[in-house]
Amino acid sequence: MEQRFQNDFTGAPYQEPVVINQLERKKDGLAVTSLVFGILGIVFCWCLVLPLLISLCGFIMGIVSLVRTRQHTGLALAGVITSAIGIMLCILFFLLLIFWL
C-alpha cells in the first residue's frame, strides 16, 4: 500500500509534484503558405505566368520550412508536393499552348 506522510508544519498530507510532459507545438507559417500557394498553382494552372511564379514560391517556402524545422511536418510536405504538381501542370499547359498554336 502507498503510504502518504503528513507535512510537519501544517499537518496537510504530502502531495507529489505534478509533471506535465507535453511537447510545444510550433505553428509554421511558411508551411501553411506553401500549401496555399501550391493549391492556388494547381487551381489556376491554365493561366500562363502567375501560377508558375506562385507555385515556385510555394515550393521554395516548403523546402525552407522543412529545412528550418528539421522534421517532415505534414503541411510543409504537402506544400512541396502540391507546389511541384502546380509547376508541372503550368509547364504542361504552356507546352500545350505552344504546340496548339
N, C-alpha and C positions, 0 to 999 in steps of 0.2 A: 504494500500500500504506500501511497505517496504521503509523505508527512510534510506539513506546512508549519513553519516556525513563525512565531509572532515577533513583531518588531519590539525591541526592548524599550523604546521610548514612548510609543503611542499605544502599544497593545494591539495594533492592527495586524491582520495576517500578512505574511510575506507575499508579495506579488512579483512574479517573474517579469523581466523586461520583454516588451513586445518588439519583435524584429519583423520589419516589412522588407521583403526582398523582391522588389519589382524593378525591372529594367526601365529606364526612361525611354519613352517613345519619342523619337525626334520626328518632327514634321519637315519634309524635304520639299521645298517649293520648286526646285529645279525638276524633280521627278514628275510632279503634277503638271508643270508647264510643258515638259517634254511629251507627256501623254496627250495633253490637249492639242499641242501643235501637230503631233502625229495623226490624231483623228481629223483635225482640220485639213491636213495634207491629203488624207485619203478621200475625204468628202469632196474637196474642191480640186481633185487631181485633173479634171478636164480643163481647167484654166491653165494657162501656159506657164508663166514665170513665178507668180506669187506663191502658189502652193509648193513649188520646188524649194524656194527660199525658206518657207515656213517649215517644211519637212527637214531641211538641212539644219536649221536652228534647233529643232526638236531633237534631232539625232545627236548633235553636239552637246546639248544640255543633258540628255540622258546619259551619255558617256561620262560627262563631268560629274554627274550625280553618283554614278556607280563608282567612280574612282575616289570621290571625296568621302563617301560613306564606307568604302571598302567592304561592302556586302551587297549581295544581289537582292535589293528590295523589289517587290513586285511592281510597283509603279514605275520605277526607273527602267526596269527590264521591259515592261510593256510599252513605255515611251520610246525606247530604242527600236523595238520591233515594229510598232506602228509607224514610226518615222521612216524606217527603212522601206516598209511597204509603200508608204506615200511617195518616197523618192523613186522607187521602181515604177510605180504607176504613172507618175508625172513624166518620167523618161519614155515610157511606153506610149503614152498619149502624144507626146511630142514627136516621136518617131512615126507613129501612125499618121499624124497630121502632115509630116514632111512627105511621106510616101503616097498619101492620098492626093496631095496637090501635085 
